[in-house]
Amino acid sequence: MKITDIKTLFMGVERQTWLFVKVETDQGVYGWGEGSLEGQERAVAEAVHAMAGRLIGEDPTRIERHWQVLYRHGFWRGGVVLNSALSAIDQALWDIAGKAYGVPVYRLLGGPVRDRVRAYTHAHTVELAQSLVADGFLGIKTGGMPWEETVNPAEVVPWFREHIRSLRQALGPEIDIMVDNHGRAWPSLAIQQIKAVEEFNLFFFEEPVPPDNLDALAEVRRVPFQTSLATGERLFSRWNYKDLIERQMVDIIQPDVCHCGGISELRRIAAAAETYYIQVAPHNPNGPVATAASIQLAAAMPNFVVLEYAQSVTAHKEVQARPLKFADGYFELPAEPGLGIDLDEEVIGRNPFKHRPYRGVFYPDGGIADV
């Protein structure tokens, strides 16, 4: 079997544009990957096309060799754009390998260590959270700050405490509540936020500070919280994760299969974290291929804890030729070979590219805040 073509397909949906990659072979077997990167989808697509020349005519099942060539032989390594392109291609190659051998990808990763994959979703209002719990979700993630164009730091902590208090009161003690702070605070503010809601038993507090400076995260880690800390969606390889894991700065890491280097690299990052008893909750506000790839990894990952799932994007089900099965807070493990998913290209074609950059957030004096 030889690779004959690598195509990119854009699909505009509510919150972003999904970028799918389709790797085709001379035997009619093809694989799907995803490299969706909000606001930078075209850049990733160009990187995919630049990498494709190294793979045409090659055996698609030599996945590790291809990963090493694409990562190391371009001289310029890493970064979110190049690694998202590599991630999408890697997923597609695993999809092909599973189909070639007639088994789900998790069988190629050593077989399942669990029978189903737990998932949580997002809600920024009490009413939406209640409706999602009624639909069967056992975990809800919300924001650590109000999503408004202007944010006043003096109002953050009281707003946050009341928001989490209201959620906990409405959902009860059995539903997990996660918080994504989106790296929008500095250490002292993040510490105040966490202390303000300790009594409400958060499942984790995500990205308390920006990802650029691990010493800032260390300031938060030094405080003796009962709340678990999580981070990692903006780290892009095992080398980026090395210090975070070895310094044991968080309890949960969140690599994204669309950005960290694909299935091949995420499983290596997870194995490194396992040696420090750190759990993995893959970042996944993405499309159906990324969700399928994350499920395959979660099935075979001993230290997996929970998967993010953007269920609010209705196109998830519309574009799947055979939808992933989700009920009562869990995904079923797909039995089909490969990633267990196929896409309807007619549906993709009816939803063209939409440019949706992140909107800016500012302080009351006009100064620039993190988003």
GUVO-42504 format. One record per residue (C-alpha): residue in three letters; y, x, z. Coordinates in steps of 0.25 Angstrom, whole numbers, plus 5000, padded with zeros to 4 digits. Each point is the difference from the previous one (the first is absolute). Example, Ala and Ser with C-alpha at 12.3 -4.5 7.8 and 13.67 -1.06 7.14 Angstrom:
! GUVO-42504
ALA498250495031SER501450064998
//
This chain:
! GUVO-42504
MET500050005000LYS501450054996ILE501449965003THR500749944988ASP501349955005ILE500949985012LYS500949885000THR501149955009LEU500349855002PHE501249945008MET500049875007GLY501249945006VAL499849925013GLU500849955011ARG500350125008GLN499850114990THR499450044987TRP498550045001LEU499650124991PHE498550004996VAL499350114993LYS498849974991VAL499150124996GLU499149974988THR498750074996ASP499250014987GLN498949925006GLY500849885003VAL500150025015TYR501450005005GLY500650025014TRP501349945007GLY500950075008GLU501449975006GLY501250095003SER501149895004LEU501250075005GLU501249915003GLY501250044991GLN499350124994GLU498949934992ARG500550064986ALA500050145006VAL498649995005ALA499549944986GLU500650124993ALA499350095010VAL498749934997HIS500250024985ALA500350155002MET498750025008ALA499249924990GLY499950114990ARG499250095010LEU498949895001ILE499849944986GLY498650044995GLU499550045014ASP498949935008PRO500749905009THR498950025011ARG500550145003ILE501049945010GLU500250125009ARG500250104989HIS501049914994TRP500749985013GLN500150155002VAL500550024986LEU501149895000TYR500550055014ARG499950154998HIS500250034985GLY501349944999PHE500750105008TRP501049905006ARG499149935011GLY500149885008GLY501249915002VAL499949845000VAL500149994984LEU499050114996ASN499149955012SER500149864996ALA499650034986LEU498850085005SER499649895009ALA500049904989ILE499150084991ASP499150045012GLN499749855003ALA499749974986LEU499050124999TRP499349955013ASP500049864993ILE499350064988ALA499050085008GLY499649885008LYS499849924988ALA499250124993TYR499050005012GLY500049855002VAL500550005015PRO501349975007VAL500950125003TYR499749995015ARG498550044997LEU500550124993LEU500850045013GLY498749995008GLY499849855002PRO500749905009VAL500250025015ARG500549865001ASP499749864995ARG501449954997VAL501450065000ARG501149945009ALA501449984994TYR501349965005THR501349954993HIS501549995001ALA500949905007HIS501550015004THR500149865006VAL499249935010GLU499849884991LEU499350094989ALA499250075010GLN499549875006SER499649954986LEU499350134997VAL499250005013ALA499649864997ASP499550054986GLY499150095008PHE500750135002LEU499850085013GLY501150104998ILE501549984996LYS501050124997THR501549985002GLY501250084999GLY500750085011MET501449974996PRO500649884993TRP500050014985GLU501549994997GLU501050074992THR500750055012VAL499350045013ASN500750035013PRO499250095009ALA500549945012GLU499349874997VAL498750064996VAL499350005013PRO500449865005TRP499649944987PHE498750074999ARG499649965014GLU500349864997HIS499350004987ILE498750065006ARG500149915012SER500149884991LEU498850044991ARG499150035012GLN500349875006ALA499749924987LEU498850084996GLY499350025014PRO499350125006GLU498950014990ILE500850024987ASP500350154997ILE501550034998MET500450124993VAL501450054997ASP500550084989ASN501350075003HIS500150064986GLY500550135006ARG501449945002ALA500250055014TRP500350135007PRO499150055012SER500849945011LEU500249874993ALA498549994997ILE499750035014GLN500949895005GLN499349904990ILE498650035004LYS500349995015ALA500749874998VAL498749934995GLU498950085007GLU499649875008PHE499749934987ASN498850094997LEU500350054986PHE498850054991PHE500950114995PHE501450044998GLU500250064986GLU500950114994PRO500950005013VAL500950114993PRO500150054986PRO498950084995ASP500750134996ASN500150075014LEU498750005008ASP500850055012ALA500849875001LEU498649935000ALA499650095011GLU501249965009VAL499449864999ARG498650045003ARG500450075013VAL500349875006PRO498849945007PHE499949874993GLN498849915000THR500449964986SER499250074989LEU500950074990ALA499750004985THR500650074988GLY499650064986GLU500349914989ARG501050114995LEU499150125001PHE499350044987SER498850095002ARG499150065011TRP501050125001ASN501249905003TYR499149945011LYS499550135006ASP501150025010LEU500049855004ILE498550005002GLU499950135007ARG501249975010GLN499449875003MET501349934998VAL499549864997ASP498849925003ILE499949944987ILE500350064986GLN500349914988PRO499750084987ASP500249914987VAL499050014989CYS501149994990HIS500750125004CYS499250095009GLY499150054989GLY499149884998ILE498649975005SER499650155000GLU501250055008LEU500149885010ARG498550025004ARG500350155003ILE501349965008ALA499149905008ALA499050105003ALA501050105005ALA500649895009GLU498649965005THR499850145007TYR501349965009TYR499549865003ILE501149954991GLN499849864993VAL500449964986ALA500749884996PRO500350024985HIS501449964995ASN499849904989PRO501249904997ASN499550034986GLY499249924989PRO498649964998VAL499450134995ALA500650085012THR499449895009ALA498750014994ALA500050165001SER500449995014ILE498949905003GLN499050104994LEU500550115009ALA500149915013ALA498549964998ALA499550155001MET501150055009PRO499550025015ASN501450005006PHE500649894992VAL500749895008VAL500849904992LEU500549984985GLU501449964996TYR499949884990ALA501349944993GLN499449864999SER501349944997VAL500050054986THR499449894992ALA499750084988HIS498950075008LYS499049894997GLU500549974986VAL499850134994GLN498650025005ALA498949964991ARG499150005012PRO500849995013LEU499750085012LYS499549905011PHE500849995013ALA499849905011ASP500249995015GLY500850135001TYR498950094992PHE499750044986GLU498650004996LEU499450124994PRO499949994985ALA498650014995GLU500450034985PRO500050144995GLY501250095001LEU501249955007GLY499549854999ILE501249954993ASP500449984985LEU501449964995ASP500449894990GLU500950084990GLU500649874994VAL500549965014ILE500650145001GLY500749994987ARG500749875004ASN500650075012PRO500950114994PHE500650125007LYS501149965010HIS500950115006ARG500249975015PRO500650125007TYR500150005015ARG501349935005GLY501050095008VAL500249985015PHE501350045007TYR500650015014PRO501249925004ASP500950114996GLY499450024986GLY499150125004ILE498750004993ALA498849965008ASP498550024997VAL499249894993
//
